[in-house]
Amino acid sequence: MAEEWDNVPDASGGGLEEFSEPGDGGGKGAQSIDFILDIPLEVTVELGRTSMLINDLLQLGQGSVIELNKLAGEPLEILVNRKLIARGEVVVVNEKFGVRLTDIVSPIERVKSLG
């Protein structure tokens, strides 16, 4: 029986990569996350949706109102690459609109929305 274990490679030997703890700036994990940090993503904040006929669209002019499918006060949807990742509310920051995140979609919900 001991003879079987004689041929098992030693775990402390070469060939095994050492991984560092998250956030310590070293090891393969930090390098792999740095590799994707500059990939651009499309972030969309959706106030609501509607469907219109081309004829109705052509009738729109300044001051026209388009009714959306959401009620006033309902959370906005934040999408990344057209996938829902969070919900939030409108805020004003330095005279510009912004969104305060109020709910992050769980990974389970994100997976369910894929199919």
C-alpha positions in Angstrom: 0.0 0.0 0.0 2.8 2.4 0.8 4.3 1.7 -2.6 1.2 3.3 -4.2 1.9 6.6 -2.4 5.5 6.7 -3.5 4.6 7.7 -7.0 2.2 10.5 -6.0 3.7 14.0 -6.8 4.5 16.1 -3.8 2.1 19.1 -3.5 4.9 21.3 -2.4 6.9 20.6 -5.5 7.2 22.8 -8.6 4.6 23.0 -11.3 1.8 24.2 -9.0 0.9 27.8 -9.2 0.6 29.8 -6.0 -2.5 32.0 -5.7 -2.7 35.0 -3.5 -5.6 36.3 -1.4 -8.0 38.7 -3.1 -7.0 42.4 -2.7 -3.3 41.8 -1.9 -2.2 42.9 -5.4 -0.1 39.9 -6.1 -0.5 36.5 -7.8 -2.4 35.4 -10.9 -5.8 36.5 -9.6 -4.9 40.2 -9.6 -3.4 40.0 -13.0 -6.4 38.3 -14.6 -8.9 40.9 -13.2 -6.6 43.8 -14.3 -6.8 42.3 -17.8 -10.6 43.1 -18.1 -10.8 46.4 -16.2 -10.6 48.5 -19.4 -13.3 46.7 -21.4 -16.1 49.1 -22.2 -19.6 48.2 -21.2 -22.9 49.8 -22.3 -24.8 51.1 -19.3 -28.4 52.1 -19.8 -30.9 53.5 -17.3 -34.4 52.8 -18.5 -37.3 55.1 -17.4 -39.9 53.0 -19.2 -41.0 51.6 -22.6 -43.8 51.9 -25.0 -44.8 50.8 -28.5 -45.9 53.2 -31.2 -47.1 53.0 -34.8 -44.9 54.8 -37.3 -47.9 57.1 -38.0 -48.1 58.1 -34.3 -44.3 58.6 -34.2 -44.4 61.0 -37.2 -47.1 63.0 -35.5 -44.9 63.9 -32.5 -43.7 67.4 -32.1 -42.3 69.7 -29.5 -44.4 69.5 -26.4 -45.8 66.0 -27.3 -46.1 63.5 -24.4 -45.2 59.9 -24.7 -46.9 57.7 -22.1 -44.6 55.0 -20.8 -45.4 51.6 -19.2 -44.1 52.5 -15.7 -45.9 54.4 -13.0 -44.5 57.5 -11.3 -42.3 56.5 -8.4 -41.5 53.0 -9.7 -37.8 52.2 -9.7 -35.7 52.8 -12.8 -33.9 49.8 -14.4 -30.2 49.8 -14.8 -29.0 47.5 -17.6 -25.4 46.6 -18.5 -25.1 45.3 -22.1 -28.9 45.0 -22.1 -29.1 42.8 -19.0 -30.8 44.0 -15.9 -28.3 44.3 -13.0 -30.0 46.8 -10.7 -32.9 49.1 -9.9 -32.7 52.7 -8.6 -34.2 56.1 -8.3 -33.4 59.5 -9.9 -31.2 61.9 -8.1 -29.7 65.3 -9.1 -25.9 65.6 -8.6 -24.2 69.0 -9.4 -27.2 69.9 -11.6 -27.0 66.6 -13.6 -29.3 63.6 -13.4 -27.9 60.5 -11.7 -29.3 57.2 -10.3 -29.0 56.0 -6.8 -29.0 52.2 -6.7 -31.7 50.8 -4.4 -31.6 47.1 -5.4 -28.9 44.9 -7.0 -30.3 42.0 -8.9 -29.0 38.7 -7.4 -26.9 36.4 -9.5 -29.7 33.8 -9.5 -32.2 36.4 -10.9 -29.6 37.3 -13.6 -29.2 33.7 -14.7 -33.0 33.3 -14.8 -33.3 36.3 -17.1 -30.9 34.7 -19.6 -33.3 32.1 -20.8 
